[in-house]
């Protein structure tokens, strides 16, 4: 499994929360093909990261074009400036159930 982490700075946190909720819940067909899961982490009102999970490196690479299109569709004043993007192999993942 591959985790792609895109980090943003600035923008409008409230509007991004609204858009993320709409896109991830109501308009999932607009998400990149092959995406398995998405987690959005908010550090504060001006810095946040999107972690997208894919089944393979090929799937993550194939999604890059759609991620770029999404960046063009959301104004920088809302999404903020992307300050980093990295991909990692998920080496260990366990959900603690008690």
N, C-alpha and C positions, 0 to 999 in steps of 0.2 A: 504494500500500500504506500502511496506517495501523499505527503501533506505539502501543499503549496501555501505559503504564508505571504500575503501582500500587506504591507504596512502603510498607513496614510497619516498625514498631519494636516491639521486645519479643517476647513469645511464646516458643515452645519450638522452637528451630531443628531439633533432631533429629526431633521429631514432625512438623514441617512438611516436612522432607526425605522422611520416610516417606510422608506423605499425598500430597505432590506426585508422588512416584514412582508410587504406587498409582493416583492419578487420571490422570496424564499417560500412563501406560503401560497400565494394566489397565482403566481405566474411562473411556476417551476419549469415550464417548457422553454422559457427564455434563458435558462441557465445553460452553461456549457454542457455538451453531451459528455457522458461518462462520469460526471460528478456524482459522488456517493453521499457526501455529507458536507455541511458547511457550518462553521462556528465563527461568530463575530465577537471579538473581544474589544471592549472599550476601556482604555486606560484612564482617560478623562475626557472632557468635552472636545479636546483638540488632537487626540491621538488614538488610533484604533487599528486593529488587524483583522483580516479575513483569512481563516484557515479553511482551505478547500481540500477534500480528500478524494483521491482517485485510486483505481485498482492497479494502475501501472504507470510507469514513466511515459509510455507512449500516449496514454489517455490524458495525462497532465499536459504534455506537449501539444496535443491536438486541441486542447481547450484554450490555448494562449490567444488565438485569433479572436475568439468570442470574448475573452476578458478585455482585450484591447477595444473591441466594439462597445462593450458595456462602459468602459472609461470614456469613450466619445459621447455616449448617450447621456451621461450624468455630468453636469457642469462641475468644474473644479471647485467652484464656490460652495457646492454641496458635498462632493465626495472628498475634497481635500486633495493634496498633492501626494502622489504615491512616492514614498521615500525608500522603499525597498521591496523586493520580491525574491523569495528563496524557496527552494524545494528540498524536502527531506524524505528519506525513506523512514517509514514508521517501523522502528525496530521492536517496540513493545507497546501493547495497548491492552489494558484490562479495566473493566468497569467494576467497581466495588459494589457488590449487592449484599446487603446485610438484613 
